[in-house]
Amino acid sequence: MTRNCFVLVATLAVVAPGLSTRSVTAQDLALSGAAILNPADESMRHGVLLIENGTVSRVAEAVPPDFPGETLDLAGKFIIPALADMHSHTFGNMSPAGMPQLLGPPGTANAALYTGVAFVLDLFSPEEMILSFRDRQRAEGGQGAQIFAAGPCFTATNGHCSEYGIPTRIVNTPEEARREVADLAAAGPDVVKVVYDHQSYGGRTFPTIDLPTLTAVLETAREHGLRAIVHVGTWQDIRDAALAGASAVTHTPGPDPPPPDLVEILLHAGTIHIPTLAVQSEFARMLDDPALLDDPLLVETVPAALLDAYRTDASANPQLEGWLAFQRTLMEPNLAAVGALAAAGVPMLTGTDGGNFGVFQGYSVHRELELLVDAGLSSWAALRAATTEAARFLDRRWGVEPGDEATLLVLDASPVDAVANTKRVHAVIQAGVVVDREALRSWR
């Protein structure tokens, strides 16, 4: 939603701290003593979570005497599926003064994994760069969160995503949309991203595609077996996108409340909402409450100089005044809107729009969870948005059930009692391997 999204080509190889109890090739673990939480069914079990060949095999009452792997004593801890950021741009972190922190996809992947975010969906970066990185990561492995990618935005001439000087896919007619989506499909993007946005931002509007062109993008994506995520600006944009067959819409309009018929439309269409509450309010919240910048996990994750810029320079930048004023109009209405949609059964996914002002790669997923709870979601529902629902959307299985990929987050306190406890990271386990989080910190 923000118009300050600087998506830059960055090739820095960066990486996150860590508890490392075994070699990176070891794949068999017995996690003993922790409470095992499954957001999908809101269950909490106690027992020994057995991981074999990177996959959860079962929960046992005790470690089997013939178990071939290592046992980790996690008494008093809590195990949940690892988190996902379903809307990011992996160039790095913006600064309100001076140079941004250029992480690139490698550094973003490592910063995310450090915070327990093991899956990141990039919704617009330079096409060849991000898809090539994703392909190499999947072929060669290595450190960091797994990157999923849309590649380009589909947008109108001079529309949002075209303003950064990065080539993207311009579509102004249904014919162009069908041709361009089909061409991109050959590269195998994980999703298709399209901009359909009639909002005015601080008095500034961007051209956007018309409804027939949007429909052509969505239809062609479906023909190629691809889900499509629509960047929206107004409630009417969401209505149009859902009726046209969008898999998901990203951003929460406002300050007007959602129209009464929208819930039924979304539920009937099966369209998921990615609220991105943090990117739409967090910058202003930081100015109002600088203590937000003192969170221990944030301080561990982001360089002090960058955080200091938010403390001292953000309010003095006249170029940001309009965006900050817009955020202040959205804070409470967005919470109310998301709460109403969620209460009516509209499914949610966590997304931060990383790469924008006021949000930080990896860390801000935790803040998004807190804002979802502030909006009225239960801790369980917020956790689902970041874990099991995200896995479903990505056609992946990771979590705590037999057959799941053992990509997990071990916490020092219960995230059900307080969702902010997801920031109390004890360990991250990726496909059965305890991540050496300290080795990921080269971005520092």
Secondary structure, 3 states (H helix, E strand, C coil): CCCCCCCCCCCCCCCCCCCCCCCCCCCCEEEEEEEEEECCCCEEEEEEEEEECCEEEEEECCCCCCCCCEEEECCCCEEEECEEEEEECCCEECCCCCCCEECHHHHHHHHHHHCCEEEEEECCCCHHHHHHHHHHHHHHCCCCCEEEECCCEEECCCCCCCCCCCCCEECCCHHHHHHHHHHHHCCCCCEEEEEECCCCECCECCCCCCHHHHHHHHHHHHHCCCEEEEEECCHHHHHHHHHHCCCEEECCCCCCCCCCCHHHHHHHHCCEEECCHHHHHHHHHHHHCHHHHHCHHHHHHCCHHHHHHHHHCHHHCHHHHHHHHHHHHHHHHHHHHHHHHHHCCCCECCCCCECCCCCCCCHHHHHHHHHHHHCCCCHHHHHHHHCHHHHHHCCCCECCCCCCECCEEEECCCCCCCHHHHHCEEEEEECCEECCHHHHHHHC
